[in-house]
């Protein structure tokens, strides 16, 4: 009887440990659909499987300088579905994207109306 109780206690502990490993407890970066669901007017694009978002005040106040051209926009999808690297919801196809010398979490899009700064959206 004692062995049965120890075995049942072991199973309860093991089951309790597995509860914290479900899909709701994993950390992942936001998708284009999630960003646009929170803000329909967001200006976003995807680079290296990560969404970058424009219009962040503190990013726009930084002193930054463009470095190298790293990619360009190849597709426009306004709904946020099926985003892949090079997809944007507002930038024109052919828009050049540059890294910045001072930070690795900000990129700059060079547009006919001027440069637009984009911040990398990641979950910590």
Phi and psi restraints in degrees (range 20) as a CNS / XPLOR table:
assign (resid 1 and name C) (resid 2 and name N)
       (resid 2 and name CA) (resid 2 and name C) 1.0 -62.6 20.0 2
assign (resid 2 and name N) (resid 2 and name CA)
       (resid 2 and name C) (resid 3 and name N) 1.0 -40.4 20.0 2
assign (resid 2 and name C) (resid 3 and name N)
       (resid 3 and name CA) (resid 3 and name C) 1.0 -64.8 20.0 2
assign (resid 3 and name N) (resid 3 and name CA)
       (resid 3 and name C) (resid 4 and name N) 1.0 -37.6 20.0 2
assign (resid 3 and name C) (resid 4 and name N)
       (resid 4 and name CA) (resid 4 and name C) 1.0 -64.2 20.0 2
assign (resid 4 and name N) (resid 4 and name CA)
       (resid 4 and name C) (resid 5 and name N) 1.0 -42.5 20.0 2
assign (resid 4 and name C) (resid 5 and name N)
       (resid 5 and name CA) (resid 5 and name C) 1.0 -64.2 20.0 2
assign (resid 5 and name N) (resid 5 and name CA)
       (resid 5 and name C) (resid 6 and name N) 1.0 -41.3 20.0 2
assign (resid 5 and name C) (resid 6 and name N)
       (resid 6 and name CA) (resid 6 and name C) 1.0 -65.2 20.0 2
assign (resid 6 and name N) (resid 6 and name CA)
       (resid 6 and name C) (resid 7 and name N) 1.0 -41.2 20.0 2
assign (resid 6 and name C) (resid 7 and name N)
       (resid 7 and name CA) (resid 7 and name C) 1.0 -64.0 20.0 2
assign (resid 7 and name N) (resid 7 and name CA)
       (resid 7 and name C) (resid 8 and name N) 1.0 -43.1 20.0 2
assign (resid 7 and name C) (resid 8 and name N)
       (resid 8 and name CA) (resid 8 and name C) 1.0 -64.8 20.0 2
assign (resid 8 and name N) (resid 8 and name CA)
       (resid 8 and name C) (resid 9 and name N) 1.0 -43.0 20.0 2
assign (resid 8 and name C) (resid 9 and name N)
       (resid 9 and name CA) (resid 9 and name C) 1.0 -60.9 20.0 2
assign (resid 9 and name N) (resid 9 and name CA)
       (resid 9 and name C) (resid 10 and name N) 1.0 -41.7 20.0 2
assign (resid 9 and name C) (resid 10 and name N)
       (resid 10 and name CA) (resid 10 and name C) 1.0 -60.9 20.0 2
assign (resid 10 and name N) (resid 10 and name CA)
       (resid 10 and name C) (resid 11 and name N) 1.0 -44.4 20.0 2
assign (resid 10 and name C) (resid 11 and name N)
       (resid 11 and name CA) (resid 11 and name C) 1.0 -63.7 20.0 2
assign (resid 11 and name N) (resid 11 and name CA)
       (resid 11 and name C) (resid 12 and name N) 1.0 -39.2 20.0 2
assign (resid 11 and name C) (resid 12 and name N)
       (resid 12 and name CA) (resid 12 and name C) 1.0 -64.2 20.0 2
assign (resid 12 and name N) (resid 12 and name CA)
       (resid 12 and name C) (resid 13 and name N) 1.0 -42.6 20.0 2
assign (resid 12 and name C) (resid 13 and name N)
       (resid 13 and name CA) (resid 13 and name C) 1.0 -64.6 20.0 2
assign (resid 13 and name N) (resid 13 and name CA)
       (resid 13 and name C) (resid 14 and name N) 1.0 -43.8 20.0 2
assign (resid 13 and name C) (resid 14 and name N)
       (resid 14 and name CA) (resid 14 and name C) 1.0 -63.3 20.0 2
assign (resid 14 and name N) (resid 14 and name CA)
       (resid 14 and name C) (resid 15 and name N) 1.0 -43.0 20.0 2
assign (resid 14 and name C) (resid 15 and name N)
       (resid 15 and name CA) (resid 15 and name C) 1.0 -64.7 20.0 2
assign (resid 15 and name N) (resid 15 and name CA)
       (resid 15 and name C) (resid 16 and name N) 1.0 -39.1 20.0 2
assign (resid 15 and name C) (resid 16 and name N)
       (resid 16 and name CA) (resid 16 and name C) 1.0 -64.0 20.0 2
assign (resid 16 and name N) (resid 16 and name CA)
       (resid 16 and name C) (resid 17 and name N) 1.0 -37.2 20.0 2
assign (resid 16 and name C) (resid 17 and name N)
       (resid 17 and name CA) (resid 17 and name C) 1.0 -66.6 20.0 2
assign (resid 17 and name N) (resid 17 and name CA)
       (resid 17 and name C) (resid 18 and name N) 1.0 -35.2 20.0 2
assign (resid 17 and name C) (resid 18 and name N)
       (resid 18 and name CA) (resid 18 and name C) 1.0 -74.3 20.0 2
assign (resid 18 and name N) (resid 18 and name CA)
       (resid 18 and name C) (resid 19 and name N) 1.0 -18.3 20.0 2
assign (resid 18 and name C) (resid 19 and name N)
       (resid 19 and name CA) (resid 19 and name C) 1.0 -63.2 20.0 2
assign (resid 19 and name N) (resid 19 and name CA)
       (resid 19 and name C) (resid 20 and name N) 1.0 -30.4 20.0 2
assign (resid 19 and name C) (resid 20 and name N)
       (resid 20 and name CA) (resid 20 and name C) 1.0 -85.1 20.0 2
assign (resid 20 and name N) (resid 20 and name CA)
       (resid 20 and name C) (resid 21 and name N) 1.0 4.4 20.0 2
assign (resid 20 and name C) (resid 21 and name N)
       (resid 21 and name CA) (resid 21 and name C) 1.0 -111.4 20.0 2
assign (resid 21 and name N) (resid 21 and name CA)
       (resid 21 and name C) (resid 22 and name N) 1.0 18.2 20.0 2
assign (resid 21 and name C) (resid 22 and name N)
       (resid 22 and name CA) (resid 22 and name C) 1.0 -77.1 20.0 2
assign (resid 22 and name N) (resid 22 and name CA)
       (resid 22 and name C) (resid 23 and name N) 1.0 173.1 20.0 2
assign (resid 22 and name C) (resid 23 and name N)
       (resid 23 and name CA) (resid 23 and name C) 1.0 -65.6 20.0 2
assign (resid 23 and name N) (resid 23 and name CA)
       (resid 23 and name C) (resid 24 and name N) 1.0 -22.5 20.0 2
assign (resid 23 and name C) (resid 24 and name N)
       (resid 24 and name CA) (resid 24 and name C) 1.0 -77.0 20.0 2
assign (resid 24 and name N) (resid 24 and name CA)
       (resid 24 and name C) (resid 25 and name N) 1.0 -11.3 20.0 2
assign (resid 24 and name C) (resid 25 and name N)
       (resid 25 and name CA) (resid 25 and name C) 1.0 -104.9 20.0 2
assign (resid 25 and name N) (resid 25 and name CA)
       (resid 25 and name C) (resid 26 and name N) 1.0 9.0 20.0 2
assign (resid 25 and name C) (resid 26 and name N)
       (resid 26 and name CA) (resid 26 and name C) 1.0 -91.5 20.0 2
assign (resid 26 and name N) (resid 26 and name CA)
       (resid 26 and name C) (resid 27 and name N) 1.0 149.0 20.0 2
assign (resid 26 and name C) (resid 27 and name N)
       (resid 27 and name CA) (resid 27 and name C) 1.0 -98.2 20.0 2
assign (resid 27 and name N) (resid 27 and name CA)
       (resid 27 and name C) (resid 28 and name N) 1.0 132.1 20.0 2
assign (resid 27 and name C) (resid 28 and name N)
       (resid 28 and name CA) (resid 28 and name C) 1.0 -149.5 20.0 2
assign (resid 28 and name N) (resid 28 and name CA)
       (resid 28 and name C) (resid 29 and name N) 1.0 161.0 20.0 2
assign (resid 28 and name C) (resid 29 and name N)
       (resid 29 and name CA) (resid 29 and name C) 1.0 -75.2 20.0 2
assign (resid 29 and name N) (resid 29 and name CA)
       (resid 29 and name C) (resid 30 and name N) 1.0 153.1 20.0 2
assign (resid 29 and name C) (resid 30 and name N)
       (resid 30 and name CA) (resid 30 and name C) 1.0 -68.0 20.0 2
assign (resid 30 and name N) (resid 30 and name CA)
       (resid 30 and name C) (resid 31 and name N) 1.0 148.3 20.0 2
assign (resid 30 and name C) (resid 31 and name N)
       (resid 31 and name CA) (resid 31 and name C) 1.0 -89.9 20.0 2
assign (resid 31 and name N) (resid 31 and name CA)
       (resid 31 and name C) (resid 32 and name N) 1.0 166.6 20.0 2
assign (resid 31 and name C) (resid 32 and name N)
       (resid 32 and name CA) (resid 32 and name C) 1.0 -60.6 20.0 2
assign (resid 32 and name N) (resid 32 and name CA)
       (resid 32 and name C) (resid 33 and name N) 1.0 -41.8 20.0 2
assign (resid 32 and name C) (resid 33 and name N)
       (resid 33 and name CA) (resid 33 and name C) 1.0 -61.0 20.0 2
assign (resid 33 and name N) (resid 33 and name CA)
       (resid 33 and name C) (resid 34 and name N) 1.0 -42.0 20.0 2
assign (resid 33 and name C) (resid 34 and name N)
       (resid 34 and name CA) (resid 34 and name C) 1.0 -64.7 20.0 2
assign (resid 34 and name N) (resid 34 and name CA)
       (resid 34 and name C) (resid 35 and name N) 1.0 -43.3 20.0 2
assign (resid 34 and name C) (resid 35 and name N)
       (resid 35 and name CA) (resid 35 and name C) 1.0 -62.6 20.0 2
assign (resid 35 and name N) (resid 35 and name CA)
       (resid 35 and name C) (resid 36 and name N) 1.0 -45.5 20.0 2
assign (resid 35 and name C) (resid 36 and name N)
       (resid 36 and name CA) (resid 36 and name C) 1.0 -71.7 20.0 2
assign (resid 36 and name N) (resid 36 and name CA)
       (resid 36 and name C) (resid 37 and name N) 1.0 -26.4 20.0 2
assign (resid 36 and name C) (resid 37 and name N)
       (resid 37 and name CA) (resid 37 and name C) 1.0 -68.0 20.0 2
assign (resid 37 and name N) (resid 37 and name CA)
       (resid 37 and name C) (resid 38 and name N) 1.0 -36.1 20.0 2
assign (resid 37 and name C) (resid 38 and name N)
       (resid 38 and name CA) (resid 38 and name C) 1.0 -77.9 20.0 2
assign (resid 38 and name N) (resid 38 and name CA)
       (resid 38 and name C) (resid 39 and name N) 1.0 -32.5 20.0 2
assign (resid 38 and name C) (resid 39 and name N)
       (resid 39 and name CA) (resid 39 and name C) 1.0 -146.0 20.0 2
assign (resid 39 and name N) (resid 39 and name CA)
       (resid 39 and name C) (resid 40 and name N) 1.0 100.7 20.0 2
assign (resid 39 and name C) (resid 40 and name N)
       (resid 40 and name CA) (resid 40 and name C) 1.0 -63.1 20.0 2
assign (resid 40 and name N) (resid 40 and name CA)
       (resid 40 and name C) (resid 41 and name N) 1.0 -21.7 20.0 2
assign (resid 40 and name C) (resid 41 and name N)
       (resid 41 and name CA) (resid 41 and name C) 1.0 -96.1 20.0 2
assign (resid 41 and name N) (resid 41 and name CA)
       (resid 41 and name C) (resid 42 and name N) 1.0 5.4 20.0 2
assign (resid 41 and name C) (resid 42 and name N)
       (resid 42 and name CA) (resid 42 and name C) 1.0 -59.2 20.0 2
assign (resid 42 and name N) (resid 42 and name CA)
       (resid 42 and name C) (resid 43 and name N) 1.0 144.6 20.0 2
assign (resid 42 and name C) (resid 43 and name N)
       (resid 43 and name CA) (resid 43 and name C) 1.0 -109.3 20.0 2
assign (resid 43 and name N) (resid 43 and name CA)
       (resid 43 and name C) (resid 44 and name N) 1.0 107.1 20.0 2
assign (resid 43 and name C) (resid 44 and name N)
       (resid 44 and name CA) (resid 44 and name C) 1.0 -131.7 20.0 2
assign (resid 44 and name N) (resid 44 and name CA)
       (resid 44 and name C) (resid 45 and name N) 1.0 161.1 20.0 2
assign (resid 44 and name C) (resid 45 and name N)
       (resid 45 and name CA) (resid 45 and name C) 1.0 -152.3 20.0 2
assign (resid 45 and name N) (resid 45 and name CA)
       (resid 45 and name C) (resid 46 and name N) 1.0 165.8 20.0 2
assign (resid 45 and name C) (resid 46 and name N)
       (resid 46 and name CA) (resid 46 and name C) 1.0 -113.1 20.0 2
assign (resid 46 and name N) (resid 46 and name CA)
       (resid 46 and name C) (resid 47 and name N) 1.0 135.5 20.0 2
assign (resid 46 and name C) (resid 47 and name N)
       (resid 47 and name CA) (resid 47 and name C) 1.0 -143.0 20.0 2
assign (resid 47 and name N) (resid 47 and name CA)
       (resid 47 and name C) (resid 48 and name N) 1.0 128.4 20.0 2
assign (resid 47 and name C) (resid 48 and name N)
       (resid 48 and name CA) (resid 48 and name C) 1.0 52.3 20.0 2
assign (resid 48 and name N) (resid 48 and name CA)
       (resid 48 and name C) (resid 49 and name N) 1.0 47.2 20.0 2
assign (resid 48 and name C) (resid 49 and name N)
       (resid 49 and name CA) (resid 49 and name C) 1.0 60.0 20.0 2
assign (resid 49 and name N) (resid 49 and name CA)
       (resid 49 and name C) (resid 50 and name N) 1.0 24.1 20.0 2
assign (resid 49 and name C) (resid 50 and name N)
       (resid 50 and name CA) (resid 50 and name C) 1.0 -129.9 20.0 2
assign (resid 50 and name N) (resid 50 and name CA)
       (resid 50 and name C) (resid 51 and name N) 1.0 139.8 20.0 2
assign (resid 50 and name C) (resid 51 and name N)
       (resid 51 and name CA) (resid 51 and name C) 1.0 -84.0 20.0 2
assign (resid 51 and name N) (resid 51 and name CA)
       (resid 51 and name C) (resid 52 and name N) 1.0 135.4 20.0 2
assign (resid 51 and name C) (resid 52 and name N)
       (resid 52 and name CA) (resid 52 and name C) 1.0 -114.1 20.0 2
assign (resid 52 and name N) (resid 52 and name CA)
       (resid 52 and name C) (resid 53 and name N) 1.0 138.1 20.0 2
assign (resid 52 and name C) (resid 53 and name N)
       (resid 53 and name CA) (resid 53 and name C) 1.0 -124.4 20.0 2
assign (resid 53 and name N) (resid 53 and name CA)
       (resid 53 and name C) (resid 54 and name N) 1.0 136.1 20.0 2
assign (resid 53 and name C) (resid 54 and name N)
       (resid 54 and name CA) (resid 54 and name C) 1.0 -95.9 20.0 2
assign (resid 54 and name N) (resid 54 and name CA)
       (resid 54 and name C) (resid 55 and name N) 1.0 170.3 20.0 2
assign (resid 54 and name C) (resid 55 and name N)
       (resid 55 and name CA) (resid 55 and name C) 1.0 86.0 20.0 2
assign (resid 55 and name N) (resid 55 and name CA)
       (resid 55 and name C) (resid 56 and name N) 1.0 22.3 20.0 2
assign (resid 55 and name C) (resid 56 and name N)
       (resid 56 and name CA) (resid 56 and name C) 1.0 -96.4 20.0 2
assign (resid 56 and name N) (resid 56 and name CA)
       (resid 56 and name C) (resid 57 and name N) 1.0 116.2 20.0 2
assign (resid 56 and name C) (resid 57 and name N)
       (resid 57 and name CA) (resid 57 and name C) 1.0 -53.5 20.0 2
assign (resid 57 and name N) (resid 57 and name CA)
       (resid 57 and name C) (resid 58 and name N) 1.0 -50.0 20.0 2
assign (resid 57 and name C) (resid 58 and name N)
       (resid 58 and name CA) (resid 58 and name C) 1.0 -66.0 20.0 2
assign (resid 58 and name N) (resid 58 and name CA)
       (resid 58 and name C) (resid 59 and name N) 1.0 -30.2 20.0 2
assign (resid 58 and name C) (resid 59 and name N)
       (resid 59 and name CA) (resid 59 and name C) 1.0 -68.2 20.0 2
assign (resid 59 and name N) (resid 59 and name CA)
       (resid 59 and name C) (resid 60 and name N) 1.0 -40.9 20.0 2
assign (resid 59 and name C) (resid 60 and name N)
       (resid 60 and name CA) (resid 60 and name C) 1.0 -68.1 20.0 2
assign (resid 60 and name N) (resid 60 and name CA)
       (resid 60 and name C) (resid 61 and name N) 1.0 -19.5 20.0 2
assign (resid 60 and name C) (resid 61 and name N)
       (resid 61 and name CA) (resid 61 and name C) 1.0 -88.1 20.0 2
assign (resid 61 and name N) (resid 61 and name CA)
       (resid 61 and name C) (resid 62 and name N) 1.0 -12.3 20.0 2
assign (resid 61 and name C) (resid 62 and name N)
       (resid 62 and name CA) (resid 62 and name C) 1.0 -71.6 20.0 2
assign (resid 62 and name N) (resid 62 and name CA)
       (resid 62 and name C) (resid 63 and name N) 1.0 148.8 20.0 2
assign (resid 62 and name C) (resid 63 and name N)
       (resid 63 and name CA) (resid 63 and name C) 1.0 -88.0 20.0 2
assign (resid 63 and name N) (resid 63 and name CA)
       (resid 63 and name C) (resid 64 and name N) 1.0 110.6 20.0 2
assign (resid 63 and name C) (resid 64 and name N)
       (resid 64 and name CA) (resid 64 and name C) 1.0 -131.2 20.0 2
assign (resid 64 and name N) (resid 64 and name CA)
       (resid 64 and name C) (resid 65 and name N) 1.0 153.8 20.0 2
assign (resid 64 and name C) (resid 65 and name N)
       (resid 65 and name CA) (resid 65 and name C) 1.0 -129.7 20.0 2
assign (resid 65 and name N) (resid 65 and name CA)
       (resid 65 and name C) (resid 66 and name N) 1.0 137.6 20.0 2
assign (resid 65 and name C) (resid 66 and name N)
       (resid 66 and name CA) (resid 66 and name C) 1.0 -64.3 20.0 2
assign (resid 66 and name N) (resid 66 and name CA)
       (resid 66 and name C) (resid 67 and name N) 1.0 145.5 20.0 2
assign (resid 66 and name C) (resid 67 and name N)
       (resid 67 and name CA) (resid 67 and name C) 1.0 -114.2 20.0 2
assign (resid 67 and name N) (resid 67 and name CA)
       (resid 67 and name C) (resid 68 and name N) 1.0 -104.2 20.0 2
assign (resid 67 and name C) (resid 68 and name N)
       (resid 68 and name CA) (resid 68 and name C) 1.0 -104.3 20.0 2
assign (resid 68 and name N) (resid 68 and name CA)
       (resid 68 and name C) (resid 69 and name N) 1.0 147.6 20.0 2
assign (resid 68 and name C) (resid 69 and name N)
       (resid 69 and name CA) (resid 69 and name C) 1.0 -71.1 20.0 2
assign (resid 69 and name N) (resid 69 and name CA)
       (resid 69 and name C) (resid 70 and name N) 1.0 127.7 20.0 2
assign (resid 69 and name C) (resid 70 and name N)
       (resid 70 and name CA) (resid 70 and name C) 1.0 -115.4 20.0 2
assign (resid 70 and name N) (resid 70 and name CA)
       (resid 70 and name C) (resid 71 and name N) 1.0 -22.0 20.0 2
assign (resid 70 and name C) (resid 71 and name N)
       (resid 71 and name CA) (resid 71 and name C) 1.0 -166.6 20.0 2
assign (resid 71 and name N) (resid 71 and name CA)
       (resid 71 and name C) (resid 72 and name N) 1.0 -178.9 20.0 2
assign (resid 71 and name C) (resid 72 and name N)
       (resid 72 and name CA) (resid 72 and name C) 1.0 -147.0 20.0 2
assign (resid 72 and name N) (resid 72 and name CA)
       (resid 72 and name C) (resid 73 and name N) 1.0 160.8 20.0 2
assign (resid 72 and name C) (resid 73 and name N)
       (resid 73 and name CA) (resid 73 and name C) 1.0 -76.9 20.0 2
assign (resid 73 and name N) (resid 73 and name CA)
       (resid 73 and name C) (resid 74 and name N) 1.0 128.7 20.0 2
assign (resid 73 and name C) (resid 74 and name N)
       (resid 74 and name CA) (resid 74 and name C) 1.0 -115.5 20.0 2
assign (resid 74 and name N) (resid 74 and name CA)
       (resid 74 and name C) (resid 75 and name N) 1.0 -11.7 20.0 2
assign (resid 74 and name C) (resid 75 and name N)
       (resid 75 and name CA) (resid 75 and name C) 1.0 -152.2 20.0 2
assign (resid 75 and name N) (resid 75 and name CA)
       (resid 75 and name C) (resid 76 and name N) 1.0 146.1 20.0 2
assign (resid 75 and name C) (resid 76 and name N)
       (resid 76 and name CA) (resid 76 and name C) 1.0 -115.3 20.0 2
assign (resid 76 and name N) (resid 76 and name CA)
       (resid 76 and name C) (resid 77 and name N) 1.0 125.0 20.0 2
assign (resid 76 and name C) (resid 77 and name N)
       (resid 77 and name CA) (resid 77 and name C) 1.0 -138.9 20.0 2
assign (resid 77 and name N) (resid 77 and name CA)
       (resid 77 and name C) (resid 78 and name N) 1.0 107.2 20.0 2
assign (resid 77 and name C) (resid 78 and name N)
       (resid 78 and name CA) (resid 78 and name C) 1.0 -75.2 20.0 2
assign (resid 78 and name N) (resid 78 and name CA)
       (resid 78 and name C) (resid 79 and name N) 1.0 -22.3 20.0 2
assign (resid 78 and name C) (resid 79 and name N)
       (resid 79 and name CA) (resid 79 and name C) 1.0 -87.4 20.0 2
assign (resid 79 and name N) (resid 79 and name CA)
       (resid 79 and name C) (resid 80 and name N) 1.0 -9.8 20.0 2
assign (resid 79 and name C) (resid 80 and name N)
       (resid 80 and name CA) (resid 80 and name C) 1.0 84.9 20.0 2
assign (resid 80 and name N) (resid 80 and name CA)
       (resid 80 and name C) (resid 81 and name N) 1.0 -3.5 20.0 2
assign (resid 80 and name C) (resid 81 and name N)
       (resid 81 and name CA) (resid 81 and name C) 1.0 -85.5 20.0 2
assign (resid 81 and name N) (resid 81 and name CA)
       (resid 81 and name C) (resid 82 and name N) 1.0 147.8 20.0 2
assign (resid 81 and name C) (resid 82 and name N)
       (resid 82 and name CA) (resid 82 and name C) 1.0 55.0 20.0 2
assign (resid 82 and name N) (resid 82 and name CA)
       (resid 82 and name C) (resid 83 and name N) 1.0 38.4 20.0 2
assign (resid 82 and name C) (resid 83 and name N)
       (resid 83 and name CA) (resid 83 and name C) 1.0 -68.9 20.0 2
assign (resid 83 and name N) (resid 83 and name CA)
       (resid 83 and name C) (resid 84 and name N) 1.0 141.3 20.0 2
assign (resid 83 and name C) (resid 84 and name N)
       (resid 84 and name CA) (resid 84 and name C) 1.0 -142.4 20.0 2
assign (resid 84 and name N) (resid 84 and name CA)
       (resid 84 and name C) (resid 85 and name N) 1.0 174.8 20.0 2
assign (resid 84 and name C) (resid 85 and name N)
       (resid 85 and name CA) (resid 85 and name C) 1.0 -54.1 20.0 2
assign (resid 85 and name N) (resid 85 and name CA)
       (resid 85 and name C) (resid 86 and name N) 1.0 129.7 20.0 2
assign (resid 85 and name C) (resid 86 and name N)
       (resid 86 and name CA) (resid 86 and name C) 1.0 92.5 20.0 2
assign (resid 86 and name N) (resid 86 and name CA)
       (resid 86 and name C) (resid 87 and name N) 1.0 1.0 20.0 2
assign (resid 86 and name C) (resid 87 and name N)
       (resid 87 and name CA) (resid 87 and name C) 1.0 -94.8 20.0 2
assign (resid 87 and name N) (resid 87 and name CA)
       (resid 87 and name C) (resid 88 and name N) 1.0 137.4 20.0 2
assign (resid 87 and name C) (resid 88 and name N)
       (resid 88 and name CA) (resid 88 and name C) 1.0 -133.8 20.0 2
assign (resid 88 and name N) (resid 88 and name CA)
       (resid 88 and name C) (resid 89 and name N) 1.0 163.8 20.0 2
assign (resid 88 and name C) (resid 89 and name N)
       (resid 89 and name CA) (resid 89 and name C) 1.0 -104.7 20.0 2
assign (resid 89 and name N) (resid 89 and name CA)
       (resid 89 and name C) (resid 90 and name N) 1.0 -18.0 20.0 2
assign (resid 89 and name C) (resid 90 and name N)
       (resid 90 and name CA) (resid 90 and name C) 1.0 -131.4 20.0 2
assign (resid 90 and name N) (resid 90 and name CA)
       (resid 90 and name C) (resid 91 and name N) 1.0 -27.9 20.0 2
assign (resid 90 and name C) (resid 91 and name N)
       (resid 91 and name CA) (resid 91 and name C) 1.0 -68.5 20.0 2
assign (resid 91 and name N) (resid 91 and name CA)
       (resid 91 and name C) (resid 92 and name N) 1.0 146.3 20.0 2
assign (resid 91 and name C) (resid 92 and name N)
       (resid 92 and name CA) (resid 92 and name C) 1.0 -74.6 20.0 2
assign (resid 92 and name N) (resid 92 and name CA)
       (resid 92 and name C) (resid 93 and name N) 1.0 142.2 20.0 2
assign (resid 92 and name C) (resid 93 and name N)
       (resid 93 and name CA) (resid 93 and name C) 1.0 -56.7 20.0 2
assign (resid 93 and name N) (resid 93 and name CA)
       (resid 93 and name C) (resid 94 and name N) 1.0 133.2 20.0 2
assign (resid 93 and name C) (resid 94 and name N)
       (resid 94 and name CA) (resid 94 and name C) 1.0 99.4 20.0 2
assign (resid 94 and name N) (resid 94 and name CA)
       (resid 94 and name C) (resid 95 and name N) 1.0 -9.0 20.0 2
assign (resid 94 and name C) (resid 95 and name N)
       (resid 95 and name CA) (resid 95 and name C) 1.0 -60.8 20.0 2
assign (resid 95 and name N) (resid 95 and name CA)
       (resid 95 and name C) (resid 96 and name N) 1.0 130.1 20.0 2
assign (resid 95 and name C) (resid 96 and name N)
       (resid 96 and name CA) (resid 96 and name C) 1.0 -84.9 20.0 2
assign (resid 96 and name N) (resid 96 and name CA)
       (resid 96 and name C) (resid 97 and name N) 1.0 138.9 20.0 2
assign (resid 96 and name C) (resid 97 and name N)
       (resid 97 and name CA) (resid 97 and name C) 1.0 -116.2 20.0 2
assign (resid 97 and name N) (resid 97 and name CA)
       (resid 97 and name C) (resid 98 and name N) 1.0 132.6 20.0 2
assign (resid 97 and name C) (resid 98 and name N)
       (resid 98 and name CA) (resid 98 and name C) 1.0 -119.2 20.0 2
assign (resid 98 and name N) (resid 98 and name CA)
       (resid 98 and name C) (resid 99 and name N) 1.0 147.1 20.0 2
assign (resid 98 and name C) (resid 99 and name N)
       (resid 99 and name CA) (resid 99 and name C) 1.0 -76.7 20.0 2
assign (resid 99 and name N) (resid 99 and name CA)
       (resid 99 and name C) (resid 100 and name N) 1.0 169.6 20.0 2
assign (resid 99 and name C) (resid 100 and name N)
       (resid 100 and name CA) (resid 100 and name C) 1.0 -120.0 20.0 2
assign (resid 100 and name N) (resid 100 and name CA)
       (resid 100 and name C) (resid 101 and name N) 1.0 150.9 20.0 2
assign (resid 100 and name C) (resid 101 and name N)
       (resid 101 and name CA) (resid 101 and name C) 1.0 -70.4 20.0 2
assign (resid 101 and name N) (resid 101 and name CA)
       (resid 101 and name C) (resid 102 and name N) 1.0 -32.9 20.0 2
assign (resid 101 and name C) (resid 102 and name N)
       (resid 102 and name CA) (resid 102 and name C) 1.0 -86.5 20.0 2
assign (resid 102 and name N) (resid 102 and name CA)
       (resid 102 and name C) (resid 103 and name N) 1.0 -24.0 20.0 2
assign (resid 102 and name C) (resid 103 and name N)
       (resid 103 and name CA) (resid 103 and name C) 1.0 -145.5 20.0 2
assign (resid 103 and name N) (resid 103 and name CA)
       (resid 103 and name C) (resid 104 and name N) 1.0 155.3 20.0 2
assign (resid 103 and name C) (resid 104 and name N)
       (resid 104 and name CA) (resid 104 and name C) 1.0 -106.6 20.0 2
assign (resid 104 and name N) (resid 104 and name CA)
       (resid 104 and name C) (resid 105 and name N) 1.0 4.2 20.0 2
assign (resid 104 and name C) (resid 105 and name N)
       (resid 105 and name CA) (resid 105 and name C) 1.0 -109.3 20.0 2
assign (resid 105 and name N) (resid 105 and name CA)
       (resid 105 and name C) (resid 106 and name N) 1.0 10.1 20.0 2
assign (resid 105 and name C) (resid 106 and name N)
       (resid 106 and name CA) (resid 106 and name C) 1.0 -130.9 20.0 2
assign (resid 106 and name N) (resid 106 and name CA)
       (resid 106 and name C) (resid 107 and name N) 1.0 136.0 20.0 2
assign (resid 106 and name C) (resid 107 and name N)
       (resid 107 and name CA) (resid 107 and name C) 1.0 -124.1 20.0 2
assign (resid 107 and name N) (resid 107 and name CA)
       (resid 107 and name C) (resid 108 and name N) 1.0 157.7 20.0 2
assign (resid 107 and name C) (resid 108 and name N)
       (resid 108 and name CA) (resid 108 and name C) 1.0 -122.3 20.0 2
assign (resid 108 and name N) (resid 108 and name CA)
       (resid 108 and name C) (resid 109 and name N) 1.0 128.4 20.0 2
assign (resid 108 and name C) (resid 109 and name N)
       (resid 109 and name CA) (resid 109 and name C) 1.0 -96.3 20.0 2
assign (resid 109 and name N) (resid 109 and name CA)
       (resid 109 and name C) (resid 110 and name N) 1.0 129.8 20.0 2
assign (resid 109 and name C) (resid 110 and name N)
       (resid 110 and name CA) (resid 110 and name C) 1.0 -95.7 20.0 2
assign (resid 110 and name N) (resid 110 and name CA)
       (resid 110 and name C) (resid 111 and name N) 1.0 110.7 20.0 2
assign (resid 110 and name C) (resid 111 and name N)
       (resid 111 and name CA) (resid 111 and name C) 1.0 -118.4 20.0 2
assign (resid 111 and name N) (resid 111 and name CA)
       (resid 111 and name C) (resid 112 and name N) 1.0 167.9 20.0 2
assign (resid 111 and name C) (resid 112 and name N)
       (resid 112 and name CA) (resid 112 and name C) 1.0 -65.9 20.0 2
assign (resid 112 and name N) (resid 112 and name CA)
       (resid 112 and name C) (resid 113 and name N) 1.0 -21.9 20.0 2
assign (resid 112 and name C) (resid 113 and name N)
       (resid 113 and name CA) (resid 113 and name C) 1.0 -95.0 20.0 2
assign (resid 113 and name N) (resid 113 and name CA)
       (resid 113 and name C) (resid 114 and name N) 1.0 4.7 20.0 2
assign (resid 113 and name C) (resid 114 and name N)
       (resid 114 and name CA) (resid 114 and name C) 1.0 118.9 20.0 2
assign (resid 114 and name N) (resid 114 and name CA)
       (resid 114 and name C) (resid 115 and name N) 1.0 172.5 20.0 2
assign (resid 114 and name C) (resid 115 and name N)
       (resid 115 and name CA) (resid 115 and name C) 1.0 -74.5 20.0 2
assign (resid 115 and name N) (resid 115 and name CA)
       (resid 115 and name C) (resid 116 and name N) 1.0 143.9 20.0 2
assign (resid 115 and name C) (resid 116 and name N)
       (resid 116 and name CA) (resid 116 and name C) 1.0 -123.9 20.0 2
assign (resid 116 and name N) (resid 116 and name CA)
       (resid 116 and name C) (resid 117 and name N) 1.0 130.6 20.0 2
assign (resid 116 and name C) (resid 117 and name N)
       (resid 117 and name CA) (resid 117 and name C) 1.0 -94.1 20.0 2
assign (resid 117 and name N) (resid 117 and name CA)
       (resid 117 and name C) (resid 118 and name N) 1.0 137.7 20.0 2
assign (resid 117 and name C) (resid 118 and name N)
       (resid 118 and name CA) (resid 118 and name C) 1.0 -124.5 20.0 2
assign (resid 118 and name N) (resid 118 and name CA)
       (resid 118 and name C) (resid 119 and name N) 1.0 134.5 20.0 2
assign (resid 118 and name C) (resid 119 and name N)
       (resid 119 and name CA) (resid 119 and name C) 1.0 -104.4 20.0 2
assign (resid 119 and name N) (resid 119 and name CA)
       (resid 119 and name C) (resid 120 and name N) 1.0 138.1 20.0 2
assign (resid 119 and name C) (resid 120 and name N)
       (resid 120 and name CA) (resid 120 and name C) 1.0 -72.6 20.0 2
assign (resid 120 and name N) (resid 120 and name CA)
       (resid 120 and name C) (resid 121 and name N) 1.0 123.5 20.0 2
assign (resid 120 and name C) (resid 121 and name N)
       (resid 121 and name CA) (resid 121 and name C) 1.0 -94.5 20.0 2
assign (resid 121 and name N) (resid 121 and name CA)
       (resid 121 and name C) (resid 122 and name N) 1.0 107.4 20.0 2
assign (resid 121 and name C) (resid 122 and name N)
       (resid 122 and name CA) (resid 122 and name C) 1.0 -131.3 20.0 2
assign (resid 122 and name N) (resid 122 and name CA)
       (resid 122 and name C) (resid 123 and name N) 1.0 149.6 20.0 2
assign (resid 122 and name C) (resid 123 and name N)
       (resid 123 and name CA) (resid 123 and name C) 1.0 -93.8 20.0 2
assign (resid 123 and name N) (resid 123 and name CA)
       (resid 123 and name C) (resid 124 and name N) 1.0 136.4 20.0 2
